Amino acid sequence: MEYGIKNYMEDIIHDKMNAVLKSMPDICQCEKCRLDMLAFALNNSPPKYVVTAKGKLYTKVSSLEGQFNVDLVRIITDAVTRVGQKPRHNEEE
Ligand SMILES: [Zn+2]
């Protein structure tokens, strides 16, 4: 069996960000902006590493209710708002 580790927050934030973006249709949602938002939100949230076995679905982390969830939505909304106010999708390398 091959094992690895993964920051589970990437999946959680990705999912929740889609929901937040749906409620904010005026904000640019091009790939660059979405990735900027994802990076911003991930940098502002505690990582949650899980051990994964290759080829197997990992067990979903269950501690996602209550205050944790509220904090996360706040972090994501903040990331979406900041990137939306100052999009960087036209910057050249
Ligand atoms: Zn954009």
PDB file of the backbone (N, CA, C, O) and the ligand in Angstrom, with CONECT records:
HET     ZN  A 101       1
ATOM      1  N   MET A   1       0.846  -1.209   0.000  1.00  0.00           N
ATOM      2  CA  MET A   1       0.000   0.000   0.000  1.00  0.00           C
ATOM      3  C   MET A   1       0.875   1.249   0.000  1.00  0.00           C
ATOM      4  O   MET A   1       1.822   1.359   0.778  1.00  0.00           O
ATOM      5  N   GLU A   2       0.548   2.176  -0.872  1.00  0.00           N
ATOM      6  CA  GLU A   2       1.275   3.450  -0.887  1.00  0.00           C
ATOM      7  C   GLU A   2       0.471   4.513  -0.162  1.00  0.00           C
ATOM      8  O   GLU A   2      -0.739   4.640  -0.352  1.00  0.00           O
ATOM      9  N   TYR A   3       1.160   5.266   0.667  1.00  0.00           N
ATOM     10  CA  TYR A   3       0.472   6.305   1.426  1.00  0.00           C
ATOM     11  C   TYR A   3       1.007   7.690   1.076  1.00  0.00           C
ATOM     12  O   TYR A   3       2.121   7.838   0.574  1.00  0.00           O
ATOM     13  N   GLY A   4       0.201   8.676   1.347  1.00  0.00           N
ATOM     14  CA  GLY A   4       0.642  10.048   1.168  1.00  0.00           C
ATOM     15  C   GLY A   4      -0.089  10.930   2.150  1.00  0.00           C
ATOM     16  O   GLY A   4      -0.950  10.454   2.891  1.00  0.00           O
ATOM     17  N   ILE A   5       0.238  12.205   2.167  1.00  0.00           N
ATOM     18  CA  ILE A   5      -0.557  13.112   2.989  1.00  0.00           C
ATOM     19  C   ILE A   5      -1.125  14.212   2.118  1.00  0.00           C
ATOM     20  O   ILE A   5      -0.603  14.533   1.050  1.00  0.00           O
ATOM     21  N   LYS A   6      -2.196  14.768   2.605  1.00  0.00           N
ATOM     22  CA  LYS A   6      -2.914  15.762   1.825  1.00  0.00           C
ATOM     23  C   LYS A   6      -3.530  16.760   2.783  1.00  0.00           C
ATOM     24  O   LYS A   6      -4.004  16.391   3.858  1.00  0.00           O
ATOM     25  N   ASN A   7      -3.523  18.018   2.395  1.00  0.00           N
ATOM     26  CA  ASN A   7      -4.207  19.039   3.188  1.00  0.00           C
ATOM     27  C   ASN A   7      -5.685  19.012   2.817  1.00  0.00           C
ATOM     28  O   ASN A   7      -6.099  19.488   1.761  1.00  0.00           O
ATOM     29  N   TYR A   8      -6.445  18.447   3.715  1.00  0.00           N
ATOM     30  CA  TYR A   8      -7.868  18.258   3.454  1.00  0.00           C
ATOM     31  C   TYR A   8      -8.610  19.578   3.257  1.00  0.00           C
ATOM     32  O   TYR A   8      -9.666  19.622   2.626  1.00  0.00           O
ATOM     33  N   MET A   9      -8.041  20.653   3.807  1.00  0.00           N
ATOM     34  CA  MET A   9      -8.669  21.965   3.666  1.00  0.00           C
ATOM     35  C   MET A   9      -8.799  22.376   2.205  1.00  0.00           C
ATOM     36  O   MET A   9      -9.706  23.129   1.850  1.00  0.00           O
ATOM     37  N   GLU A  10      -7.899  21.888   1.359  1.00  0.00           N
ATOM     38  CA  GLU A  10      -8.000  22.240  -0.066  1.00  0.00           C
ATOM     39  C   GLU A  10      -9.355  21.829  -0.625  1.00  0.00           C
ATOM     40  O   GLU A  10      -9.993  22.593  -1.348  1.00  0.00           O
ATOM     41  N   ASP A  11      -9.789  20.627  -0.291  1.00  0.00           N
ATOM     42  CA  ASP A  11     -11.078  20.133  -0.782  1.00  0.00           C
ATOM     43  C   ASP A  11     -12.240  20.883  -0.153  1.00  0.00           C
ATOM     44  O   ASP A  11     -13.187  21.282  -0.831  1.00  0.00           O
ATOM     45  N   ILE A  12     -12.143  21.068   1.169  1.00  0.00           N
ATOM     46  CA  ILE A  12     -13.240  21.729   1.874  1.00  0.00           C
ATOM     47  C   ILE A  12     -13.426  23.141   1.358  1.00  0.00           C
ATOM     48  O   ILE A  12     -14.542  23.567   1.062  1.00  0.00           O
ATOM     49  N   ILE A  13     -12.311  23.867   1.252  1.00  0.00           N
ATOM     50  CA  ILE A  13     -12.398  25.263   0.835  1.00  0.00           C
ATOM     51  C   ILE A  13     -12.843  25.356  -0.621  1.00  0.00           C
ATOM     52  O   ILE A  13     -13.610  26.248  -0.984  1.00  0.00           O
ATOM     53  N   HIS A  14     -12.373  24.458  -1.432  1.00  0.00           N
ATOM     54  CA  HIS A  14     -12.780  24.443  -2.830  1.00  0.00           C
ATOM     55  C   HIS A  14     -14.298  24.283  -2.936  1.00  0.00           C
ATOM     56  O   HIS A  14     -14.954  25.015  -3.679  1.00  0.00           O
ATOM     57  N   ASP A  15     -14.851  23.327  -2.192  1.00  0.00           N
ATOM     58  CA  ASP A  15     -16.302  23.089  -2.198  1.00  0.00           C
ATOM     59  C   ASP A  15     -17.079  24.302  -1.700  1.00  0.00           C
ATOM     60  O   ASP A  15     -18.031  24.759  -2.332  1.00  0.00           O
ATOM     61  N   LYS A  16     -16.648  24.805  -0.555  1.00  0.00           N
ATOM     62  CA  LYS A  16     -17.381  25.912   0.052  1.00  0.00           C
ATOM     63  C   LYS A  16     -17.255  27.173  -0.781  1.00  0.00           C
ATOM     64  O   LYS A  16     -18.182  27.981  -0.842  1.00  0.00           O
ATOM     65  N   MET A  17     -16.109  27.338  -1.419  1.00  0.00           N
ATOM     66  CA  MET A  17     -15.912  28.529  -2.228  1.00  0.00           C
ATOM     67  C   MET A  17     -16.886  28.548  -3.409  1.00  0.00           C
ATOM     68  O   MET A  17     -17.391  29.606  -3.787  1.00  0.00           O
ATOM     69  N   ASN A  18     -17.142  27.396  -3.978  1.00  0.00           N
ATOM     70  CA  ASN A  18     -18.112  27.337  -5.075  1.00  0.00           C
ATOM     71  C   ASN A  18     -19.473  27.833  -4.617  1.00  0.00           C
ATOM     72  O   ASN A  18     -20.160  28.551  -5.344  1.00  0.00           O
ATOM     73  N   ALA A  19     -19.858  27.446  -3.410  1.00  0.00           N
ATOM     74  CA  ALA A  19     -21.151  27.879  -2.875  1.00  0.00           C
ATOM     75  C   ALA A  19     -21.150  29.386  -2.623  1.00  0.00           C
ATOM     76  O   ALA A  19     -22.122  30.075  -2.929  1.00  0.00           O
ATOM     77  N   VAL A  20     -20.049  29.889  -2.063  1.00  0.00           N
ATOM     78  CA  VAL A  20     -19.965  31.326  -1.787  1.00  0.00           C
ATOM     79  C   VAL A  20     -20.009  32.118  -3.098  1.00  0.00           C
ATOM     80  O   VAL A  20     -20.679  33.148  -3.180  1.00  0.00           O
ATOM     81  N   LEU A  21     -19.298  31.638  -4.117  1.00  0.00           N
ATOM     82  CA  LEU A  21     -19.257  32.351  -5.395  1.00  0.00           C
ATOM     83  C   LEU A  21     -20.633  32.403  -6.060  1.00  0.00           C
ATOM     84  O   LEU A  21     -20.976  33.377  -6.730  1.00  0.00           O
ATOM     85  N   LYS A  22     -21.410  31.342  -5.864  1.00  0.00           N
ATOM     86  CA  LYS A  22     -22.758  31.328  -6.434  1.00  0.00           C
ATOM     87  C   LYS A  22     -23.609  32.457  -5.883  1.00  0.00           C
ATOM     88  O   LYS A  22     -24.474  33.000  -6.570  1.00  0.00           O
ATOM     89  N   SER A  23     -23.344  32.803  -4.620  1.00  0.00           N
ATOM     90  CA  SER A  23     -24.136  33.865  -4.010  1.00  0.00           C
ATOM     91  C   SER A  23     -23.551  35.242  -4.303  1.00  0.00           C
ATOM     92  O   SER A  23     -24.125  36.250  -3.893  1.00  0.00           O
ATOM     93  N   MET A  24     -22.422  35.303  -5.001  1.00  0.00           N
ATOM     94  CA  MET A  24     -21.795  36.587  -5.334  1.00  0.00           C
ATOM     95  C   MET A  24     -21.501  36.638  -6.832  1.00  0.00           C
ATOM     96  O   MET A  24     -20.337  36.647  -7.233  1.00  0.00           O
ATOM     97  N   PRO A  25     -22.532  36.671  -7.651  1.00  0.00           N
ATOM     98  CA  PRO A  25     -22.346  36.543  -9.106  1.00  0.00           C
ATOM     99  C   PRO A  25     -21.654  37.735  -9.761  1.00  0.00           C
ATOM    100  O   PRO A  25     -21.202  37.630 -10.902  1.00  0.00           O
ATOM    101  N   ASP A  26     -21.563  38.858  -9.066  1.00  0.00           N
ATOM    102  CA  ASP A  26     -20.924  40.036  -9.667  1.00  0.00           C
ATOM    103  C   ASP A  26     -19.403  39.939  -9.660  1.00  0.00           C
ATOM    104  O   ASP A  26     -18.724  40.719 -10.328  1.00  0.00           O
ATOM    105  N   ILE A  27     -18.874  38.988  -8.911  1.00  0.00           N
ATOM    106  CA  ILE A  27     -17.421  38.892  -8.782  1.00  0.00           C
ATOM    107  C   ILE A  27     -16.846  37.999  -9.875  1.00  0.00           C
ATOM    108  O   ILE A  27     -17.409  36.952 -10.196  1.00  0.00           O
ATOM    109  N   CYS A  28     -15.721  38.424 -10.443  1.00  0.00           N
ATOM    110  CA  CYS A  28     -15.085  37.665 -11.525  1.00  0.00           C
ATOM    111  C   CYS A  28     -14.781  36.244 -11.051  1.00  0.00           C
ATOM    112  O   CYS A  28     -14.244  36.040  -9.962  1.00  0.00           O
ATOM    113  N   GLN A  29     -15.131  35.275 -11.880  1.00  0.00           N
ATOM    114  CA  GLN A  29     -14.925  33.889 -11.491  1.00  0.00           C
ATOM    115  C   GLN A  29     -14.102  33.141 -12.529  1.00  0.00           C
ATOM    116  O   GLN A  29     -14.294  31.945 -12.747  1.00  0.00           O
ATOM    117  N   CYS A  30     -13.182  33.860 -13.168  1.00  0.00           N
ATOM    118  CA  CYS A  30     -12.291  33.195 -14.114  1.00  0.00           C
ATOM    119  C   CYS A  30     -11.331  32.300 -13.337  1.00  0.00           C
ATOM    120  O   CYS A  30     -11.233  32.408 -12.115  1.00  0.00           O
ATOM    121  N   GLU A  31     -10.632  31.428 -14.030  1.00  0.00           N
ATOM    122  CA  GLU A  31      -9.800  30.451 -13.340  1.00  0.00           C
ATOM    123  C   GLU A  31      -8.729  31.115 -12.484  1.00  0.00           C
ATOM    124  O   GLU A  31      -8.461  30.679 -11.364  1.00  0.00           O
ATOM    125  N   LYS A  32      -8.111  32.186 -13.023  1.00  0.00           N
ATOM    126  CA  LYS A  32      -7.046  32.854 -12.284  1.00  0.00           C
ATOM    127  C   LYS A  32      -7.579  33.435 -10.971  1.00  0.00           C
ATOM    128  O   LYS A  32      -6.968  33.269  -9.916  1.00  0.00           O
ATOM    129  N   CYS A  33      -8.718  34.112 -11.049  1.00  0.00           N
ATOM    130  CA  CYS A  33      -9.290  34.702  -9.840  1.00  0.00           C
ATOM    131  C   CYS A  33      -9.685  33.624  -8.839  1.00  0.00           C
ATOM    132  O   CYS A  33      -9.461  33.779  -7.638  1.00  0.00           O
ATOM    133  N   ARG A  34     -10.266  32.542  -9.322  1.00  0.00           N
ATOM    134  CA  ARG A  34     -10.680  31.468  -8.415  1.00  0.00           C
ATOM    135  C   ARG A  34      -9.472  30.860  -7.703  1.00  0.00           C
ATOM    136  O   ARG A  34      -9.536  30.539  -6.516  1.00  0.00           O
ATOM    137  N   LEU A  35      -8.372  30.706  -8.440  1.00  0.00           N
ATOM    138  CA  LEU A  35      -7.171  30.150  -7.815  1.00  0.00           C
ATOM    139  C   LEU A  35      -6.566  31.141  -6.823  1.00  0.00           C
ATOM    140  O   LEU A  35      -6.068  30.744  -5.769  1.00  0.00           O
ATOM    141  N   ASP A  36      -6.611  32.429  -7.161  1.00  0.00           N
ATOM    142  CA  ASP A  36      -6.129  33.446  -6.227  1.00  0.00           C
ATOM    143  C   ASP A  36      -6.948  33.399  -4.932  1.00  0.00           C
ATOM    144  O   ASP A  36      -6.399  33.490  -3.833  1.00  0.00           O
ATOM    145  N   MET A  37      -8.260  33.257  -5.080  1.00  0.00           N
ATOM    146  CA  MET A  37      -9.130  33.183  -3.903  1.00  0.00           C
ATOM    147  C   MET A  37      -8.828  31.943  -3.073  1.00  0.00           C
ATOM    148  O   MET A  37      -8.771  31.996  -1.845  1.00  0.00           O
ATOM    149  N   LEU A  38      -8.638  30.834  -3.764  1.00  0.00           N
ATOM    150  CA  LEU A  38      -8.345  29.577  -3.076  1.00  0.00           C
ATOM    151  C   LEU A  38      -7.033  29.691  -2.289  1.00  0.00           C
ATOM    152  O   LEU A  38      -6.960  29.291  -1.127  1.00  0.00           O
ATOM    153  N   ALA A  39      -6.008  30.238  -2.930  1.00  0.00           N
ATOM    154  CA  ALA A  39      -4.713  30.397  -2.266  1.00  0.00           C
ATOM    155  C   ALA A  39      -4.834  31.333  -1.074  1.00  0.00           C
ATOM    156  O   ALA A  39      -4.279  31.071  -0.007  1.00  0.00           O
ATOM    157  N   PHE A  40      -5.558  32.417  -1.262  1.00  0.00           N
ATOM    158  CA  PHE A  40      -5.728  33.389  -0.185  1.00  0.00           C
ATOM    159  C   PHE A  40      -6.437  32.747   1.008  1.00  0.00           C
ATOM    160  O   PHE A  40      -6.013  32.905   2.153  1.00  0.00           O
ATOM    161  N   ALA A  41      -7.512  32.029   0.730  1.00  0.00           N
ATOM    162  CA  ALA A  41      -8.272  31.392   1.807  1.00  0.00           C
ATOM    163  C   ALA A  41      -7.443  30.319   2.506  1.00  0.00           C
ATOM    164  O   ALA A  41      -7.490  30.194   3.730  1.00  0.00           O
ATOM    165  N   LEU A  42      -6.684  29.546   1.731  1.00  0.00           N
ATOM    166  CA  LEU A  42      -5.868  28.484   2.332  1.00  0.00           C
ATOM    167  C   LEU A  42      -4.769  29.057   3.211  1.00  0.00           C
ATOM    168  O   LEU A  42      -4.430  28.481   4.245  1.00  0.00           O
ATOM    169  N   ASN A  43      -4.212  30.192   2.801  1.00  0.00           N
ATOM    170  CA  ASN A  43      -3.162  30.821   3.605  1.00  0.00           C
ATOM    171  C   ASN A  43      -3.698  31.380   4.906  1.00  0.00           C
ATOM    172  O   ASN A  43      -2.937  31.650   5.835  1.00  0.00           O
ATOM    173  N   ASN A  44      -5.013  31.556   4.973  1.00  0.00           N
ATOM    174  CA  ASN A  44      -5.611  32.124   6.169  1.00  0.00           C
ATOM    175  C   ASN A  44      -6.365  31.100   7.012  1.00  0.00           C
ATOM    176  O   ASN A  44      -7.055  31.470   7.962  1.00  0.00           O
ATOM    177  N   SER A  45      -6.243  29.849   6.684  1.00  0.00           N
ATOM    178  CA  SER A  45      -6.925  28.842   7.490  1.00  0.00           C
ATOM    179  C   SER A  45      -5.920  27.792   7.956  1.00  0.00           C
ATOM    180  O   SER A  45      -4.923  27.535   7.281  1.00  0.00           O
ATOM    181  N   PRO A  46      -6.185  27.194   9.098  1.00  0.00           N
ATOM    182  CA  PRO A  46      -5.256  26.178   9.605  1.00  0.00           C
ATOM    183  C   PRO A  46      -5.293  24.944   8.710  1.00  0.00           C
ATOM    184  O   PRO A  46      -6.375  24.498   8.328  1.00  0.00           O
ATOM    185  N   PRO A  47      -4.144  24.388   8.372  1.00  0.00           N
ATOM    186  CA  PRO A  47      -4.138  23.185   7.532  1.00  0.00           C
ATOM    187  C   PRO A  47      -4.706  21.994   8.299  1.00  0.00           C
ATOM    188  O   PRO A  47      -4.630  21.939   9.526  1.00  0.00           O
ATOM    189  N   LYS A  48      -5.258  21.070   7.581  1.00  0.00           N
ATOM    190  CA  LYS A  48      -5.808  19.869   8.200  1.00  0.00           C
ATOM    191  C   LYS A  48      -5.314  18.687   7.381  1.00  0.00           C
ATOM    192  O   LYS A  48      -5.942  18.283   6.403  1.00  0.00           O
ATOM    193  N   TYR A  49      -4.195  18.148   7.793  1.00  0.00           N
ATOM    194  CA  TYR A  49      -3.594  17.079   7.007  1.00  0.00           C
ATOM    195  C   TYR A  49      -4.203  15.725   7.343  1.00  0.00           C
ATOM    196  O   TYR A  49      -4.443  15.404   8.507  1.00  0.00           O
ATOM    197  N   VAL A  50      -4.441  14.956   6.324  1.00  0.00           N
ATOM    198  CA  VAL A  50      -4.908  13.596   6.519  1.00  0.00           C
ATOM    199  C   VAL A  50      -3.982  12.653   5.758  1.00  0.00           C
ATOM    200  O   VAL A  50      -3.376  13.027   4.754  1.00  0.00           O
ATOM    201  N   VAL A  51      -3.886  11.423   6.258  1.00  0.00           N
ATOM    202  CA  VAL A  51      -3.101  10.404   5.566  1.00  0.00           C
ATOM    203  C   VAL A  51      -4.009   9.721   4.561  1.00  0.00           C
ATOM    204  O   VAL A  51      -5.129   9.317   4.876  1.00  0.00           O
ATOM    205  N   THR A  52      -3.501   9.603   3.352  1.00  0.00           N
ATOM    206  CA  THR A  52      -4.301   8.971   2.309  1.00  0.00           C
ATOM    207  C   THR A  52      -3.591   7.717   1.817  1.00  0.00           C
ATOM    208  O   THR A  52      -2.363   7.660   1.771  1.00  0.00           O
ATOM    209  N   ALA A  53      -4.360   6.742   1.462  1.00  0.00           N
ATOM    210  CA  ALA A  53      -3.812   5.534   0.845  1.00  0.00           C
ATOM    211  C   ALA A  53      -4.110   5.623  -0.643  1.00  0.00           C
ATOM    212  O   ALA A  53      -5.238   5.905  -1.046  1.00  0.00           O
ATOM    213  N   LYS A  54      -3.098   5.381  -1.446  1.00  0.00           N
ATOM    214  CA  LYS A  54      -3.239   5.546  -2.882  1.00  0.00           C
ATOM    215  C   LYS A  54      -4.374   4.677  -3.430  1.00  0.00           C
ATOM    216  O   LYS A  54      -4.464   3.489  -3.119  1.00  0.00           O
ATOM    217  N   GLY A  55      -5.229   5.279  -4.241  1.00  0.00           N
ATOM    218  CA  GLY A  55      -6.306   4.529  -4.847  1.00  0.00           C
ATOM    219  C   GLY A  55      -7.532   4.369  -3.970  1.00  0.00           C
ATOM    220  O   GLY A  55      -8.540   3.805  -4.393  1.00  0.00           O
ATOM    221  N   LYS A  56      -7.440   4.868  -2.745  1.00  0.00           N
ATOM    222  CA  LYS A  56      -8.581   4.755  -1.833  1.00  0.00           C
ATOM    223  C   LYS A  56      -9.110   6.130  -1.488  1.00  0.00           C
ATOM    224  O   LYS A  56      -8.347   7.090  -1.387  1.00  0.00           O
ATOM    225  N   LEU A  57     -10.404   6.225  -1.309  1.00  0.00           N
ATOM    226  CA  LEU A  57     -10.985   7.470  -0.837  1.00  0.00           C
ATOM    227  C   LEU A  57     -10.684   7.601   0.645  1.00  0.00           C
ATOM    228  O   LEU A  57     -10.846   6.649   1.410  1.00  0.00           O
ATOM    229  N   TYR A  58     -10.243   8.786   1.044  1.00  0.00           N
ATOM    230  CA  TYR A  58      -9.967   8.967   2.465  1.00  0.00           C
ATOM    231  C   TYR A  58     -11.257   9.297   3.200  1.00  0.00           C
ATOM    232  O   TYR A  58     -12.238   9.761   2.619  1.00  0.00           O
ATOM    233  N   THR A  59     -11.214   9.043   4.475  1.00  0.00           N
ATOM    234  CA  THR A  59     -12.398   9.290   5.294  1.00  0.00           C
ATOM    235  C   THR A  59     -12.610  10.780   5.458  1.00  0.00           C
ATOM    236  O   THR A  59     -11.671  11.523   5.743  1.00  0.00           O
ATOM    237  N   LYS A  60     -13.822  11.204   5.282  1.00  0.00           N
ATOM    238  CA  LYS A  60     -14.111  12.628   5.425  1.00  0.00           C
ATOM    239  C   LYS A  60     -13.930  13.068   6.867  1.00  0.00           C
ATOM    240  O   LYS A  60     -14.356  12.387   7.800  1.00  0.00           O
ATOM    241  N   VAL A  61     -13.293  14.212   7.033  1.00  0.00           N
ATOM    242  CA  VAL A  61     -13.118  14.756   8.366  1.00  0.00           C
ATOM    243  C   VAL A  61     -14.478  15.230   8.868  1.00  0.00           C
ATOM    244  O   VAL A  61     -15.205  15.925   8.158  1.00  0.00           O
ATOM    245  N   SER A  62     -14.809  14.850  10.086  1.00  0.00           N
ATOM    246  CA  SER A  62     -16.177  15.082  10.544  1.00  0.00           C
ATOM    247  C   SER A  62     -16.347  16.352  11.383  1.00  0.00           C
ATOM    248  O   SER A  62     -17.467  16.732  11.724  1.00  0.00           O
ATOM    249  N   SER A  63     -15.238  16.998  11.711  1.00  0.00           N
ATOM    250  CA  SER A  63     -15.351  18.146  12.623  1.00  0.00           C
ATOM    251  C   SER A  63     -15.647  19.437  11.886  1.00  0.00           C
ATOM    252  O   SER A  63     -14.969  20.445  12.086  1.00  0.00           O
ATOM    253  N   LEU A  64     -16.646  19.406  11.046  1.00  0.00           N
ATOM    254  CA  LEU A  64     -16.888  20.571  10.199  1.00  0.00           C
ATOM    255  C   LEU A  64     -18.163  21.318  10.539  1.00  0.00           C
ATOM    256  O   LEU A  64     -18.716  22.027   9.697  1.00  0.00           O
ATOM    257  N   GLU A  65     -18.620  21.167  11.738  1.00  0.00           N
ATOM    258  CA  GLU A  65     -19.844  21.866  12.094  1.00  0.00           C
ATOM    259  C   GLU A  65     -19.538  23.058  13.001  1.00  0.00           C
ATOM    260  O   GLU A  65     -18.400  23.294  13.406  1.00  0.00           O
ATOM    261  N   GLY A  66     -20.573  23.770  13.288  1.00  0.00           N
ATOM    262  CA  GLY A  66     -20.499  24.827  14.290  1.00  0.00           C
ATOM    263  C   GLY A  66     -19.505  25.927  13.970  1.00  0.00           C
ATOM    264  O   GLY A  66     -19.444  26.418  12.843  1.00  0.00           O
ATOM    265  N   GLN A  67     -18.739  26.303  14.960  1.00  0.00           N
ATOM    266  CA  GLN A  67     -17.874  27.461  14.851  1.00  0.00           C
ATOM    267  C   GLN A  67     -16.842  27.322  13.741  1.00  0.00           C
ATOM    268  O   GLN A  67     -16.528  28.292  13.051  1.00  0.00           O
ATOM    269  N   PHE A  68     -16.319  26.116  13.570  1.00  0.00           N
ATOM    270  CA  PHE A  68     -15.321  25.890  12.532  1.00  0.00           C
ATOM    271  C   PHE A  68     -15.879  26.266  11.159  1.00  0.00           C
ATOM    272  O   PHE A  68     -15.224  26.927  10.353  1.00  0.00           O
ATOM    273  N   ASN A  69     -17.093  25.827  10.931  1.00  0.00           N
ATOM    274  CA  ASN A  69     -17.765  26.106   9.668  1.00  0.00           C
ATOM    275  C   ASN A  69     -17.993  27.607   9.482  1.00  0.00           C
ATOM    276  O   ASN A  69     -17.781  28.146   8.396  1.00  0.00           O
ATOM    277  N   VAL A  70     -18.421  28.267  10.540  1.00  0.00           N
ATOM    278  CA  VAL A  70     -18.665  29.706  10.487  1.00  0.00           C
ATOM    279  C   VAL A  70     -17.364  30.443  10.159  1.00  0.00           C
ATOM    280  O   VAL A  70     -17.347  31.329   9.305  1.00  0.00           O
ATOM    281  N   ASP A  71     -16.287  30.076  10.836  1.00  0.00           N
ATOM    282  CA  ASP A  71     -14.987  30.721  10.589  1.00  0.00           C
ATOM    283  C   ASP A  71     -14.567  30.534   9.138  1.00  0.00           C
ATOM    284  O   ASP A  71     -14.065  31.455   8.494  1.00  0.00           O
ATOM    285  N   LEU A  72     -14.781  29.334   8.643  1.00  0.00           N
ATOM    286  CA  LEU A  72     -14.351  29.024   7.287  1.00  0.00           C
ATOM    287  C   LEU A  72     -15.111  29.848   6.253  1.00  0.00           C
ATOM    288  O   LEU A  72     -14.522  30.371   5.307  1.00  0.00           O
ATOM    289  N   VAL A  73     -16.401  29.958   6.439  1.00  0.00           N
ATOM    290  CA  VAL A  73     -17.201  30.749   5.507  1.00  0.00           C
ATOM    291  C   VAL A  73     -16.739  32.206   5.548  1.00  0.00           C
ATOM    292  O   VAL A  73     -16.692  32.877   4.517  1.00  0.00           O
ATOM    293  N   ARG A  74     -16.400  32.689   6.738  1.00  0.00           N
ATOM    294  CA  ARG A  74     -15.921  34.063   6.870  1.00  0.00           C
ATOM    295  C   ARG A  74     -14.587  34.243   6.137  1.00  0.00           C
ATOM    296  O   ARG A  74     -14.383  35.237   5.440  1.00  0.00           O
ATOM    297  N   ILE A  75     -13.687  33.277   6.302  1.00  0.00           N
ATOM    298  CA  ILE A  75     -12.379  33.342   5.636  1.00  0.00           C
ATOM    299  C   ILE A  75     -12.555  33.318   4.118  1.00  0.00           C
ATOM    300  O   ILE A  75     -11.899  34.069   3.397  1.00  0.00           O
ATOM    301  N   ILE A  76     -13.439  32.455   3.646  1.00  0.00           N
ATOM    302  CA  ILE A  76     -13.644  32.327   2.203  1.00  0.00           C
ATOM    303  C   ILE A  76     -14.298  33.593   1.637  1.00  0.00           C
ATOM    304  O   ILE A  76     -13.898  34.094   0.587  1.00  0.00           O
ATOM    305  N   THR A  77     -15.299  34.095   2.344  1.00  0.00           N
ATOM    306  CA  THR A  77     -15.969  35.315   1.877  1.00  0.00           C
ATOM    307  C   THR A  77     -14.968  36.461   1.816  1.00  0.00           C
ATOM    308  O   THR A  77     -14.994  37.265   0.884  1.00  0.00           O
ATOM    309  N   ASP A  78     -14.096  36.533   2.796  1.00  0.00           N
ATOM    310  CA  ASP A  78     -13.068  37.563   2.820  1.00  0.00           C
ATOM    311  C   ASP A  78     -12.131  37.421   1.617  1.00  0.00           C
ATOM    312  O   ASP A  78     -11.795  38.412   0.968  1.00  0.00           O
ATOM    313  N   ALA A  79     -11.716  36.197   1.327  1.00  0.00           N
ATOM    314  CA  ALA A  79     -10.820  35.952   0.188  1.00  0.00           C
ATOM    315  C   ALA A  79     -11.495  36.333  -1.123  1.00  0.00           C
ATOM    316  O   ALA A  79     -10.886  36.984  -1.972  1.00  0.00           O
ATOM    317  N   VAL A  80     -12.748  35.928  -1.289  1.00  0.00           N
ATOM    318  CA  VAL A  80     -13.490  36.224  -2.515  1.00  0.00           C
ATOM    319  C   VAL A  80     -13.633  37.739  -2.689  1.00  0.00           C
ATOM    320  O   VAL A  80     -13.455  38.267  -3.786  1.00  0.00           O
ATOM    321  N   THR A  81     -13.956  38.424  -1.597  1.00  0.00           N
ATOM    322  CA  THR A  81     -14.154  39.868  -1.663  1.00  0.00           C
ATOM    323  C   THR A  81     -12.855  40.588  -2.016  1.00  0.00           C
ATOM    324  O   THR A  81     -12.840  41.481  -2.863  1.00  0.00           O
ATOM    325  N   ARG A  82     -11.762  40.189  -1.355  1.00  0.00           N
ATOM    326  CA  ARG A  82     -10.480  40.859  -1.612  1.00  0.00           C
ATOM    327  C   ARG A  82     -10.015  40.671  -3.047  1.00  0.00           C
ATOM    328  O   ARG A  82      -9.630  41.635  -3.709  1.00  0.00           O
ATOM    329  N   VAL A  83     -10.050  39.448  -3.527  1.00  0.00           N
ATOM    330  CA  VAL A  83      -9.610  39.197  -4.902  1.00  0.00           C
ATOM    331  C   VAL A  83     -10.572  39.880  -5.880  1.00  0.00           C
ATOM    332  O   VAL A  83     -10.148  40.431  -6.897  1.00  0.00           O
ATOM    333  N   GLY A  84     -11.871  39.837  -5.562  1.00  0.00           N
ATOM    334  CA  GLY A  84     -12.864  40.451  -6.433  1.00  0.00           C
ATOM    335  C   GLY A  84     -12.676  41.952  -6.569  1.00  0.00           C
ATOM    336  O   GLY A  84     -12.954  42.530  -7.620  1.00  0.00           O
ATOM    337  N   GLN A  85     -12.200  42.583  -5.491  1.00  0.00           N
ATOM    338  CA  GLN A  85     -11.990  44.029  -5.541  1.00  0.00           C
ATOM    339  C   GLN A  85     -10.732  44.390  -6.305  1.00  0.00           C
ATOM    340  O   GLN A  85     -10.619  45.485  -6.856  1.00  0.00           O
ATOM    341  N   LYS A  86      -9.778  43.453  -6.334  1.00  0.00           N
ATOM    342  CA  LYS A  86      -8.494  43.726  -6.982  1.00  0.00           C
ATOM    343  C   LYS A  86      -8.070  42.525  -7.798  1.00  0.00           C
ATOM    344  O   LYS A  86      -7.075  41.875  -7.477  1.00  0.00           O
ATOM    345  N   PRO A  87      -8.817  42.221  -8.855  1.00  0.00           N
ATOM    346  CA  PRO A  87      -8.471  41.023  -9.641  1.00  0.00           C
ATOM    347  C   PRO A  87      -7.104  41.162 -10.297  1.00  0.00           C
ATOM    348  O   PRO A  87      -6.699  42.252 -10.701  1.00  0.00           O
ATOM    349  N   ARG A  88      -6.398  40.031 -10.396  1.00  0.00           N
ATOM    350  CA  ARG A  88      -5.063  40.063 -10.986  1.00  0.00           C
ATOM    351  C   ARG A  88      -5.006  39.200 -12.241  1.00  0.00           C
ATOM    352  O   ARG A  88      -3.940  38.711 -12.616  1.00  0.00           O
ATOM    353  N   HIS A  89      -6.162  39.013 -12.891  1.00  0.00           N
ATOM    354  CA  HIS A  89      -6.206  38.117 -14.030  1.00  0.00           C
ATOM    355  C   HIS A  89      -5.572  38.676 -15.288  1.00  0.00           C
ATOM    356  O   HIS A  89      -5.380  37.944 -16.260  1.00  0.00           O
ATOM    357  N   ASN A  90      -5.240  39.974 -15.288  1.00  0.00           N
ATOM    358  CA  ASN A  90      -4.635  40.551 -16.487  1.00  0.00           C
ATOM    359  C   ASN A  90      -3.136  40.790 -16.360  1.00  0.00           C
ATOM    360  O   ASN A  90      -2.496  41.326 -17.264  1.00  0.00           O
ATOM    361  N   GLU A  91      -2.591  40.376 -15.214  1.00  0.00           N
ATOM    362  CA  GLU A  91      -1.162  40.594 -15.019  1.00  0.00           C
ATOM    363  C   GLU A  91      -0.341  39.648 -15.876  1.00  0.00           C
ATOM    364  O   GLU A  91      -0.608  38.448 -15.937  1.00  0.00           O
ATOM    365  N   GLU A  92       0.658  40.206 -16.533  1.00  0.00           N
ATOM    366  CA  GLU A  92       1.569  39.357 -17.311  1.00  0.00           C
ATOM    367  C   GLU A  92       2.636  38.837 -16.368  1.00  0.00           C
ATOM    368  O   GLU A  92       2.880  39.413 -15.308  1.00  0.00           O
ATOM    369  N   GLU A  93       3.255  37.770 -16.753  1.00  0.00           N
ATOM    370  CA  GLU A  93       4.317  37.169 -15.936  1.00  0.00           C
ATOM    371  C   GLU A  93       5.460  38.155 -15.737  1.00  0.00           C
ATOM    372  O   GLU A  93       6.447  37.832 -15.075  1.00  0.00           O
TER     373      GLU A  93
HETATM  374 ZN    ZN A 101     -10.774  37.064 -13.150  1.00  0.00          ZN2+
END
